[in-house]
Amino acid sequence: MEQPTWLSTIGRVAFINCDPLFHGLSPRWNVLAAPPSWLTGHVLRKDCILAPIPAADYAKHADELLLLPDIGIGSQGEVGSVLLFGAIPLDAMKTIALPSDSATSVALLKHLVSKREMDMNYVDTGPDYEAMMSLADGALLIGDRALEAAREFPEMVQLDLGKAWMELEGLPMIFGVFVARRDTPVEALQQAHLALVENLAAFENGGQRREEVIAGSMEKSGLAYERLNQYYGEVFNRLDDHHLEGLFRFLSEACKMGTSPEFAPI
């Protein structure tokens, strides 16, 4: 019997923060690129075998999804690509425009604001810097858009959310998690997971693979080599127990997830 197409398709975020996992991936795998929040729907609908999705979306759909071990999208302090912009500091803001492309960043910002005991009005809009700044005192941007806006308007960066979380909780922030449906065949899931882990290991070993990833990211983002080399030190894709402690704290405190996270048996 022919294998269903979705079992050979891996979802990936349409940002450069997963390039170390996906660059040079074997052509046996189809890659479905989409914004993080869209990938949640894709994996739930069986459009792909696994996908990186916002950690907050996992909390919302934990009854249908399982976490995959070892891989994710996180930062140990500054993340550089999840930023609050504004002409005034956060403590002086009354309104913040929120993007539609990542539930985790929105949940994290609201958590950080609540800890400051501030009254804040939020405006939901598309992730466009100029449009967002015309609507509110501040604008939350993620991914490539945040990196590009920080390059053009460095004086407008008021808060790096990864750094703010570390200062508040003393733990790394895990923005994205890899998930699969609970009914996904284990063997196919193991193969897809292994392909990503092996790619990541090649990147971590440095040398030619790391240079290739940075070159590809330069072409896609327009960012300089030096900035991307720094960025891939700010953002990491391999998760250990310490990183998971940060993830579980975020799921519990910011997402109010009442059940324990579960991992796929691979």
Secondary structure, DSSP 8 states (H G I E B T S, - for coil): ----GGGGEEEEESSGGGHHHHTT--TTSEEEEE-HHHHHHHHHTTSSSBEEEEHHHHHHTTTTEEEEEEEEEEESS--SSEEEEESS-GGG-SEEEE-SS-HHHHHHHHHHHHHTT---EEEE--S-HHHHHHHSSEEEEEHHHHHHHHHH-GGGEEEEHHHHHHHHHSS-EEEEEEEEETTS-HHHHHHHHHHHHHHHHHHHT-HHHHHHHHHHHHHHH---HHHHHHHHHHEEEE--HHHHHHHHHHHHHTS---S---B---
